[in-house]
């Protein structure tokens, strides 16, 4: 995969090198992968907290995060909506 990417980047423009659509899709795929890992970790922490009594409270952290946005009034609500649009 990495070798293919390096070869694609080093192609000359007349050989059909990398285009802007390729870069955009690569960045989008990488970002969606990172978001997927974060979502999986949140679910894992929730289940671990249910099974074992840990000092880490992921549900409380999420509630505190949402409350921080909502305490900002209408601007905080808009910021929360923008933040959630990045996750969807």
Secondary structure per residue as TSV (DSSP state, phi and psi in degrees):
chain	resnum	aa	ss	phi	psi
A	1	X	-	360.0	-48.4
A	2	X	H	-65.6	-40.8
A	3	X	H	-63.2	-41.3
A	4	X	H	-61.7	-40.7
A	5	X	H	-65.9	-42.2
A	6	X	H	-65.1	-42.1
A	7	X	H	-64.3	-39.5
A	8	X	H	-65.1	-39.6
A	9	X	H	-69.4	-29.7
A	10	X	T	-90.5	0.6
A	11	X	S	-68.9	147.6
A	12	X	-	-75.3	154.0
A	13	X	G	-57.8	-35.1
A	14	X	G	-76.3	-7.3
A	15	X	G	-97.9	13.3
A	16	X	T	77.0	48.4
A	17	X	-	-61.1	-163.1
A	18	X	-	-76.5	136.5
A	19	X	-	-105.5	170.4
A	20	X	H	-65.4	-33.1
A	21	X	H	-65.3	-36.4
A	22	X	H	-65.9	-41.7
A	23	X	H	-65.0	-44.8
A	24	X	H	-61.2	-44.8
A	25	X	H	-67.9	-34.4
A	26	X	H	-65.7	-45.2
A	27	X	H	-65.1	-40.9
A	28	X	H	-65.3	-40.8
A	29	X	H	-65.7	-39.7
A	30	X	H	-65.7	-43.4
A	31	X	H	-65.3	-40.4
A	32	X	H	-67.5	-32.5
A	33	X	H	-66.1	-42.0
A	34	X	H	-65.1	-43.2
A	35	X	H	-63.6	-38.4
A	36	X	H	-63.1	-40.1
A	37	X	H	-65.9	-41.6
A	38	X	H	-63.4	-42.7
A	39	X	H	-62.7	-42.0
A	40	X	H	-63.9	-39.5
A	41	X	H	-65.6	-38.4
A	42	X	H	-62.7	-45.4
A	43	X	H	-62.9	-41.4
A	44	X	H	-61.0	-46.0
A	45	X	H	-64.0	-36.1
A	46	X	H	-63.7	-46.9
A	47	X	H	-68.1	-37.5
A	48	X	H	-64.7	-38.5
A	49	X	H	-68.9	-29.0
A	50	X	H	-72.2	-43.0
A	51	X	H	-74.8	-47.9
A	52	X	S	-114.2	145.2
A	53	X	-	-83.4	101.1
A	54	X	-	-107.7	166.6
A	55	X	S	-80.1	-11.1
A	56	X	-	-91.0	127.3
A	57	X	-	-119.1	91.6
A	58	X	H	-67.2	-34.9
A	59	X	H	-66.0	-44.5
A	60	X	H	-62.2	-35.9
A	61	X	H	-65.4	-40.9
A	62	X	H	-66.9	-42.2
A	63	X	H	-62.5	-42.6
A	64	X	H	-63.2	-39.0
A	65	X	H	-63.0	-45.7
A	66	X	H	-65.0	-41.7
A	67	X	H	-63.3	-34.3
A	68	X	H	-62.5	-42.1
A	69	X	H	-66.8	-42.7
A	70	X	H	-72.8	-25.4
A	71	X	T	-70.0	-14.9
A	72	X	T	-82.2	3.8
A	73	X	H	76.2	-147.8
A	74	X	H	-65.1	-38.4
A	75	X	H	-64.7	-37.7
A	76	X	H	-65.7	-38.7
A	77	X	H	-65.0	-41.9
A	78	X	H	-64.3	-40.0
A	79	X	H	-63.6	-39.3
A	80	X	H	-63.1	-42.0
A	81	X	H	-64.6	-40.1
A	82	X	H	-65.5	-43.5
A	83	X	H	-60.3	-43.4
A	84	X	H	-69.4	-29.4
A	85	X	H	-67.0	-28.4
A	86	X	H	-71.5	-28.2
A	87	X	H	-81.2	-22.8
A	88	X	-	-82.7	360.0
